[in-house]
Amino acid sequence: MTDRLEIPPVPGAIVEEVVFVDCLSQKNMGPYSSVSETGHLIHLTKKGRREERSSGFSLSCGKGDSVWYYENEMIEGRITEAPIEFYTINFKAPSLPAPLPEYRVRQVKAATFDKAERLLQTWRATGLPATERHLRLHAQLLDLVLDILSEPALQQRVDTPARLWWRIENMLRLDLSEPCNMSRIVRLAGCSERSVIRSCHHATGIPPMKRMKHLRLAYARSLVQHSDVPITEVAYRVGYERVHELSRDYRKHFGVAPTLDRKRGPDYPSVKSHLFLSETA
């Protein structure tokens, strides 16, 4: 009898609930406002183009782009090319970290849209046996998410030891303007500092305070590249008391000062921001 290959088990489900799947369309150009759903919300644009302002920065997304929202984001936008048609997919997965801002808009392959269509058809197939529909929905959603997530996100851990950290990080993301130190993190966690540090290392490979600095700088860069918010205001929104401290860390992390980074613009032309009137319907 040969020895079994020792591969550790993979505990726990990532997706807890598929809330809804739909394909929406709008024939007319113009402004709109909305709030994203609780949990994760993915939009995949089949036709048209729209410009949106959300979480303090603006983005332009069109045919072939996916957009990832998280936890009730306020959105103001304008349809600039009609008709617009997009898949919308809402699901709850608390242990799955939301993408960092620079990865929330991505161009995806045509095959990803085929997967979204199959997911929609399964969602609507209420005549299927309940267990079969459940399994198909979750399998197809996970396959779709795998297409959309960036490489850095795929390298992060989402198993049981990591879940404590993602719960804490989700709370911290709600207001990055609040000062962040280990005392606050431990208070939010409701457990020992050692447990928090161990969970963060398991999830991200780095200590909590270093992870939070990376997160704050990532949001700062999105505001710098995708909005006209003054740099002093950017510093405040991501928890820096002094703008020169943000500039110092920003230059060290990204190799360029915030003011120059704003002039250069985003790395990805397909999601280059366009300012728009913030009127709503």
C-alpha positions, 0 to 999 in steps of 0.5 A: 500500500503506497503512502497517500500524498500529504496535502492539507485539507481546504476548510470552509466555503468562500461564498456564503450566499448568491443574492441575485444575478441579472442583466440590466439595460438603459437606453438613455444617456444621462446622470444616475445615482445609486448605492451598491448592495451589501457584500460583493457586487460585480458589474460586467459591461456588455455595451455602452460606457458610463462614468462614476464617482464612488469612494471619493474617486471617479472611473470610466468603464465601458464594453469589456470592463468589470467593476467590483463594488463592496459594502454599500458604496454611494455611487453617482454616475453618468451614462455617456454612451447608450444603450448600456447593458451590463450583468450585475452579480451580488454575493456574500463572501465575508472572508473574501477581501475586496480588491484594492482600488487599482484592481476594482476596474479590469478588462476581462475576456469574452469568455468571462461574459459567456460565464456570466451568461451561463450564471444568469441562466442558472439563476433563472432556472428555478425549475432545476432541482434545488441542490443542483441549482445551488451547486451550479450557481456556486460553481459558476460564480467561483469560476467567474470570480477566478477570472476577475480577481487580480494576481495579488488577490489570488495570492492572499489566503482566505482559509479559516486562520485568515478569516479573523484578519479579513473581518477586522480589515473590512471594519477598518476599510469603512473609515480610513481617516480614523487613526490606526494603531494596534490598540484600535485593531485589537479592540475591534478584533475582540481578541489578543494582539498575538491572534490578530498578528498571526491571522494577518500574517497568515492572510497577507504575509505581513504584519497588521500595521504594514498591511494597513499602510499598504491599504491606506496608500492604495486608496490614496493612489486611487484618489490621486489618480482618479479624482481632483481631490486636493492632496491635503484632503487625500492625506486626511481621508486615508488617515495621515495627519500631515500631508508631508508624511503622506508624500514621504510614504507615497514616494517610498512606496510608489517611487513618485510624488503624489503631485507628479503621479496625478499628472501622469495619470493611471497605469491603465488607459482603459480605466483612465478617469474622466471628471463629470458633472455630479448632478443626479437624476 
